Amino acid sequence: MDVDALTLSLMLYVLLPLWVVCGSLDYCCHRATRIEHNTGIRESMLHSLMGVLVGVPMWISLFFEMNVLVLLTCLVFFVLHEIVAHIDVCLALPDRVISVWEQPVHA
């Protein structure tokens, strides 16, 4: 198996399903704390931004040849995602309880 096929398989069969599972777990955590009555649209917008910050590097990795520029772009998006996740937790903390399960799901 060549490197391109292995990379594509890793992204399609490991990383993408992991992203879906984490997103679903995050949804369950938010559903349990009823965020629509606490932080509402503000937190929803931050989650949309985090989804974009994960989706763009995955799209770039799938459609462009893997090189240093693509890897650096993915790294920048990862750092931005972690910053937005931290901001999300800081903004939500005064308004609702953040469970032990929700924090690692964001990461």
N, C-alpha and C positions, 0 to 999 in steps of 0.2 A: 504494500500500500504506500503510495507516495505521500509527501507532506501536504500537498493541496487537498487531497481526499481526506486525510486524517484531520486537518484543520476544519474542513467543512463539516465532517461528521461530529467533531467536538462541539462546534457551534450549534448545529441543528439538533443533536440528540442529547446534549448535556446542558449547555449554557441556556439555550432558549427554553427548554422545559423547566430548568431551575428558576429562570426569571418568572415564568408563569406561576410556578408553585409559590414563590416568595410574594408575588403580587396578590395571589389568592389568600395567602395567610395574612397579609397586611389588611386586605379587605375584611377578613373575619375579625381581626383585632379591632378595626375601626367600627365595624357593625356592632360588636359587643359593647363598645364605649359610647355608641350613638353620637358620633362626631357631627352629624347634621344638626344637632341641637346645641353643640358646644362651640366648635371652631368653624364649622360650615365651609363656605366657599373659599376662604383663605387657605385652609389646609388642603382642600381639594385641588386648588390651583398649584400648590407646591408639589402635590403628588403627580399631577400632570407633567409638570416640569421635570420631575425625577424620572418619569417614564420616557420622556424625550431624551434625557441625558443618558439613558441606557439604550434606547432604541437606535439613536444615531450611530454610535460606534458599532453596534451589531450590523446595521445596514451597510456602513462603510466597509466593515470586515468581510461581509458577504459579497459585495459587488466590486471591490477594488483589490488589486494585487497587494499582498501583505508586504509592507516595507517599513522602514523606520518612520516615515511620516505618518502612516496609518497607525502604527503602534503608539507614537507620541500623541496623536489625536485621541486615541482610545484612553490613554493615561490621563490626559487633560479632562476628558469627559468623566472619567472615574472620580478624579479629585473634585470636580464640580458637583457631581452627584452626592458625594460624601458631605460636602459643605452644605448643600441644600437640605440633606437629611438632618444634619445637625441643627440648622435653622428651623426646620419643621418641628423637631422635638422641643427646641427652646420656645417657640411660639405656642405650641400646644400645651406645654406643661402647666401654665397657670390656669388653663380653662378646663382641663380634663385629666383623668388618671391615665398614665402611659404604663402599660403592663410590661413585665419583664420580657415577655415574648415579642412585643412589638419592636423594641429597640434593635435586636439583632436582625429582625426581618428587614428593616430599612437598609441595613448595611449589606 
